[in-house]
Each structure stands twice: as C-alpha cells, then as structure tokens.
Amino acid sequence: MNFESTDENAFKKRIGFKGKLEDISIAVCKCFGFGSFVSNKLVTIGYEDFNFALQTEKGKFFVKVFADFRTLQECKRYVKIIEKALESNVATPKLLEAKNNHLQILNVKGKKLRLVAMDFIEGKTLFESKEKLADSEIRFLARQAAMINSMKIRPKFVYDHWAITNFLKEFGRAKKFLDSKDLEKILPLAKDFKLFEISKLPPCFVHGDLIKTNIMKDQNGKLWIIDFACANYCPRIQELAVMACNALFEQESKAKTEKNLEIALEEYQKNVPLAPKEIDALPIYIRFAHAMHVISATYSKRKKGINTPENEYFLEQGRAGLLQSSQ
C-alpha cells in the first residue's frame, strides 16, 4: 500500500521531479540495500527539501531529497555537519551509508536526485504533538544546544531567510506585505537592530533552528534534534534566542516563558558560560527572533503563496511573542 499525500505534486516541484514517489523509494531501496519496498509517506513539515518516510522489508527509514536550489556543495555541507554532530554525540538521527558515502546521487526517471537516508525516529515533532516541554526536557535541550555550540566547525555560510542576522534585509522585502499592526510593532525593532552591535557578540557554530518542528520525541520519550540545513556560524546567543521564541515560549503565560528560559540558561551555562554582554543582549535578540517569524511567515504567505498550517503557526507565534515581550 502506498500512502501518498494529495499535496505531493507541490512538494515534488522542490526537486523538479515528475514521477511517482514510489519510483524514488524503489531507487533508494536498491541503492542502500534496504530490501523490497513496502510503503512511503510524504513528510509535509518544512519549507525547502523533499522528505519522506520509507517502509521496507528491513524496516523504516527517513529520506531527505535535497531541493533543486541547493548546490552540490551545499548538500555536501549538510552531510558534513550531520557527521560532525554525530561525532559530538548530539541526539540526531544516524546517517546511513551506501557505497561508502552518505550523500547519494540517483538517476530516477531521468532526473538526478541528491539525497541522504537516515534512521527513522518513530515519534512526532513537538509541533505535531503540541506537547509542552517538561523542565527535564528543557535541560536536555539546553545541554544539546551547548554541545552543538561547542562543535569545532565553521561551514561555508548559507543564507537563511528566517535568521535573526538577516533581520533588516528580510524586513525590507517583506515590509509592504505586513499588516499595519505588525508593521507598527516591528518598525521600532528595525531601528533598534540598526544600532545593535551584532558583530561584537561572540560567534560559534549554531544549529540556528531549534524550534518545535525540528525537535522530535520518540515513543520512548527521548528527544531528538533534526534538520541542520540552517546551521551557520553566528552569534552564540542566536541558538538560545531561537529556542526562546518557540520551543520555550508559552503563549498563555509570560511567567512560564520566563521560567523556561531561566531553566535553559542555567543548564546551558554549566557547559558554555555566556559573557555579560550576551546576557544583556538576549532579551532584545529574542524580540528580533519573534519579529523574524512575523516577517518571514508573512512574506511566505503573501508573496510565495504558502498557506500551510505550519506557516500560519509561526505567524501567530511571532505575533504572540511580540505582544508578550512588550508587556
């Protein structure tokens, strides 16, 4: 039985593929030695690559087919980052090999596809489950963030439309699409960002996207970090700010949001102490992060025509975060 999404064609445009998902699945099975194909299911969370779950006679696997806009070097960059994360004992799914390589280029129905296969985590993202983090889970994620930020790697820069460091550029192109109430809240932040001395903040390697769509909980209750596609060398507090604007954010309670961040900061600094200037800068940096969700989700919706529940979720989260942080 083949479990294909009705939205599959829209997702296949990302990789320029006109065949069936089953065609890719069978090619992956043959390449990686997964045995006979049983079923597949498109993973619709995410904005860029083409991801799906693959069931074979030997088990279940996760497959990421890189979007056409990514260069081969960017695909190799992604793989190297995951390899380094695994070496550093970060809780991320294991990459699987074929022909002594993780990255494979397969010709499927005349289309060259760049892809990787990973262990499948049986569970749901925090976005899917809508679960709130327990204090122990917040501490775990903070330790994971510290481990990631301690990785000795400086990959080639890739531009991320949602990254806080790109606030002014993204605000500039999205400004005309913003609702008047959103614009009223974000304009003062744009002025603050121009005066913000971001270059003076200590940089390091950051995942850059530790949000609920990239945090999974398996059936045993263990948390996993996925999708390093936005990883870059950025201000260190960017990791914590992104966590604070989503994974640690409690829309119904400012006090709970602040408590979650307090727990994360305490645990994080057991491993990576922050400089006083970083602590001082974190509140405004979190506001920038909330604003980026409004900016990028609005642009995706109004300009790109992306009307997914995921995009709407980030738009509303950003608005709620800006409101809460101003109280």
C-alpha positions, 0 to 999 in steps of 0.5 A, a space after each residue: 500500500 502506498 500512502 501518498 499525500 494529495 499535496 505531493 505534486 507541490 512538494 515534488 516541484 522542490 526537486 523538479 521531479 515528475 514521477 511517482 514517489 514510489 519510483 524514488 523509494 524503489 531507487 533508494 531501496 536498491 541503492 542502500 540495500 534496504 530490501 523490497 519496498 513496502 510503503 512511503 509517506 510524504 513528510 509535509 513539515 518544512 519549507 525547502 527539501 523533499 522528505 519522506 518516510 520509507 517502509 521496507 522489508 528491513 524496516 523504516 527509514 527517513 529520506 531527505 531529497 535535497 531541493 533543486 536550489 541547493 548546490 552540490 556543495 551545499 548538500 555536501 555541507 549538510 552531510 558534513 555537519 550531520 557527521 560532525 554532530 554525530 561525532 559530538 554525540 548530539 541526539 540526531 538521527 544516524 546517517 546511513 551509508 551506501 557505497 561508502 558515502 552518505 550523500 547519494 546521487 540517483 538517476 530516477 526517471 531521468 532526473 538526478 536526485 541528491 539525497 541522504 537516508 537516515 534512521 527513522 525516529 518513530 515519534 512526532 515533532 513537538 509541533 505535531 504533538 503540541 506537547 509542552 516541554 517538561 523542565 527535564 526536557 528543557 535541560 536536555 535541550 539546553 545541554 544539546 544546544 551547548 554541545 552543538 555550540 561547542 562543535 569545532 566547525 565553521 561551514 561555508 555560510 548559507 543564507 537563511 531567510 528566517 535568521 535573526 542576522 538577516 533581520 533588516 534585509 528580510 524586513 525590507 522585502 517583506 515590509 509592504 506585505 505586513 499588516 499595519 499592526 505588525 508593521 507598527 510593532 516591528 518598525 521600532 525593532 528595525 531601528 533598534 537592530 540598526 544600532 545593535 552591535 551584532 558583530 561584537 557578540 561572540 560567534 560559534 557554530 549554531 544549529 540556528 533552528 531549534 524550534 518545535 518542528 525540528 525537535 522530535 520525541 520518540 515513543 520512548 520519550 527521548 528527544 531528538 534534534 533534526 534538520 541542520 540545513 540552517 546551521 551557520 556560524 553566528 552569534 552564540 546567543 542566536 541558538 538560545 534566542 531561537 529556542 526562546 521564541 518557540 520551543 520555550 515560549 508559552 503563549 498563555 503565560 509570560 511567567 512560564 516563558 520566563 521560567 523556561 528560559 531561566 531553566 535553559 540558561 542555567 543548564 546551558 551555562 554549566 557547559 558554555 558560560 555566556 559573557 555579560 554582554 550576551 546576557 544583556 543582549 538576549 532579551 532584545 535578540 529574542 524580540 528580533 527572533 519573534 519579529 523574524 517569524 512575523 516577517 518571514 511567515 508573512 512574506 511566505 504567505 503573501 508573496 510565495 503563496 504558502 498557506 500551510 498550517 505550519 506557516 500560519 503557526 509561526 505567524 501567530 507565534 511571532 505575533 504572540 511573542 511580540 505582544 508578550 515581550 512588550 508587556 
